[in-house]
Amino acid sequence: MSSDLEQLYQQIILEHAKTRHGEGLADAPEGALTGESHQLNPTCGDEIRLRASLDGSAAAGATIGGISWEGQGCSISMASASVLSDLAAGLPKEEVLGLVENFREVMRSRGTVEADEEVLGDAAAFSGVARYPARVKCAMLAWVALEEAVQAAQ
């Protein structure tokens, strides 16, 4: 990866860590399917509680109506939650679960799988994190929470 691209990716992470999109747990709209997940990374103390509301019914292929979260931790975990809030809102549930799997594959690759910006958008900025196994959990925390919340939505 070029140093220019790495600098751009660092800038995206820093901006999202400062201006956190989706932060602050919001009540789900009346009648929406809702799921919530609390995740903790005991290694470094990152913590997140994420709530996802889904529009439509589980049988009809629900879409993500909104994601809100509260948490504390390093800039990587907080920025990852912020990016995820932007990326997943409005997408079909199955597509979001596919994005989580795609992101997980990139994070587990130790830097051998390059993130596809067309698929992951700003989340591609975290591809450099994959080279640092101790930081992968930080980047994955919100994604695991979203996956669990979406699957638990009722």
C-alpha positions as CSV (number, residue, x, y, z in Angstrom):
1,M,0.0,0.0,0.0
2,S,1.4,3.4,-0.9
3,S,2.2,5.8,1.9
4,D,-0.2,8.3,0.5
5,L,-3.1,5.8,0.8
6,E,-1.9,4.9,4.3
7,Q,-2.0,8.5,5.3
8,L,-5.5,8.9,3.8
9,Y,-6.6,5.8,5.7
10,Q,-5.1,7.2,9.0
11,Q,-7.0,10.5,8.4
12,I,-10.3,8.6,7.9
13,I,-9.8,6.7,11.2
14,L,-8.8,9.9,13.1
15,E,-11.8,11.8,11.8
16,H,-14.2,9.1,12.7
17,A,-12.6,8.7,16.1
18,K,-13.2,12.5,16.7
19,T,-16.6,12.9,15.1
20,R,-18.3,9.6,15.9
21,H,-21.3,8.9,13.7
22,G,-24.2,6.9,15.3
23,E,-22.9,7.5,18.9
24,G,-25.5,7.7,21.5
25,L,-28.0,4.9,22.0
26,A,-31.3,5.8,20.3
27,D,-34.6,4.2,20.9
28,A,-35.8,2.2,18.0
29,P,-38.9,3.4,16.1
30,E,-42.2,2.1,17.1
31,G,-42.8,-1.3,15.6
32,A,-39.3,-1.8,14.3
33,L,-37.4,-5.1,15.0
34,T,-34.6,-4.3,17.4
35,G,-31.5,-6.1,18.5
36,E,-28.8,-5.1,20.9
37,S,-25.4,-6.4,21.7
38,H,-22.8,-5.6,24.4
39,Q,-19.2,-6.5,23.5
40,L,-16.0,-6.1,25.6
41,N,-12.4,-6.5,24.6
42,P,-10.8,-7.5,27.9
43,T,-7.3,-7.2,26.4
44,C,-7.5,-3.5,26.1
45,G,-10.7,-2.5,27.7
46,D,-12.6,-1.4,24.6
47,E,-16.4,-1.7,25.2
48,I,-19.4,-1.1,23.0
49,R,-23.2,-1.5,23.3
50,L,-24.8,-1.4,19.9
51,R,-28.5,-1.2,19.0
52,A,-29.8,-2.0,15.5
53,S,-33.3,-1.3,14.3
54,L,-34.6,-3.2,11.3
55,D,-37.4,-2.1,9.0
56,G,-39.7,-4.7,7.6
57,S,-40.2,-8.2,8.8
58,A,-37.6,-11.0,9.2
59,A,-39.5,-13.1,6.7
60,A,-39.6,-10.2,4.1
61,G,-35.9,-9.5,4.2
62,A,-35.5,-6.6,6.6
63,T,-33.2,-3.7,6.1
64,I,-31.1,-1.9,8.7
65,G,-33.2,1.2,9.7
66,G,-30.6,2.6,12.0
67,I,-27.6,1.8,14.2
68,S,-26.7,3.6,17.4
69,W,-24.1,2.8,19.9
70,E,-22.3,3.9,23.0
71,G,-18.8,2.9,24.0
72,Q,-15.4,3.7,25.2
73,G,-12.0,2.6,24.0
74,C,-9.2,3.3,21.6
75,S,-9.5,5.4,18.5
76,I,-9.6,2.3,16.3
77,S,-12.6,0.7,18.0
78,M,-14.5,4.0,18.2
79,A,-13.7,4.9,14.6
80,S,-14.7,1.4,13.4
81,A,-18.1,1.8,15.1
82,S,-18.6,5.2,13.5
83,V,-17.7,3.9,10.0
84,L,-20.0,0.9,10.4
85,S,-22.9,3.1,11.5
86,D,-22.6,5.0,8.2
87,L,-21.9,2.0,6.0
88,A,-24.7,-0.4,7.2
89,A,-27.7,2.0,7.6
90,G,-30.3,1.4,4.9
91,L,-28.8,-1.9,3.6
92,P,-30.6,-5.2,3.6
93,K,-29.9,-7.4,6.6
94,E,-28.3,-10.2,4.5
95,E,-26.0,-7.7,2.8
96,V,-24.9,-6.3,6.1
97,L,-24.1,-9.8,7.4
98,G,-22.0,-10.3,4.2
99,L,-20.1,-7.0,4.9
100,V,-19.3,-8.2,8.4
101,E,-17.9,-11.4,7.0
102,N,-15.9,-9.5,4.3
103,F,-14.5,-7.2,7.0
104,R,-13.7,-10.2,9.2
105,E,-11.8,-11.9,6.3
106,V,-9.7,-8.8,5.8
107,M,-9.0,-8.4,9.5
108,R,-8.0,-12.0,9.9
109,S,-5.7,-12.0,6.9
110,R,-2.7,-10.3,8.7
111,G,-2.5,-7.9,5.8
112,T,-2.6,-10.5,3.0
113,V,-6.1,-9.6,1.9
114,E,-6.6,-6.1,0.6
115,A,-9.9,-4.5,1.5
116,D,-12.1,-3.6,-1.5
117,E,-13.1,0.0,-1.2
118,E,-16.0,-0.6,-3.6
119,V,-17.5,-3.0,-1.1
120,L,-16.3,-1.7,2.3
121,G,-16.2,2.0,1.7
122,D,-14.4,3.9,4.5
123,A,-14.0,0.6,6.4
124,A,-11.2,-0.2,3.9
125,A,-9.2,2.3,6.0
126,F,-8.8,-0.4,8.6
127,S,-7.0,-2.9,6.3
128,G,-3.6,-1.8,7.8
129,V,-4.9,-2.8,11.2
130,A,-4.9,-6.5,10.0
131,R,-1.1,-6.5,10.2
132,Y,-1.3,-5.9,14.0
133,P,-3.1,-8.9,15.6
134,A,-3.4,-7.2,18.9
135,R,-5.5,-4.4,17.2
136,V,-7.8,-6.6,15.1
137,K,-10.2,-7.1,18.0
138,C,-10.4,-3.4,18.4
139,A,-11.5,-2.9,14.8
140,M,-13.8,-6.0,14.9
141,L,-15.7,-5.1,18.2
142,A,-18.5,-3.0,16.6
143,W,-18.8,-5.5,13.7
144,V,-19.3,-8.4,16.0
145,A,-21.8,-6.4,18.0
146,L,-23.8,-5.5,14.8
147,E,-23.8,-9.1,13.7
148,E,-25.1,-10.3,17.0
149,A,-27.7,-7.5,17.3
150,V,-29.0,-8.1,13.7
151,Q,-29.3,-11.8,14.4
152,A,-31.1,-11.2,17.7
153,A,-33.5,-8.5,16.3
154,Q,-37.1,-9.2,17.1
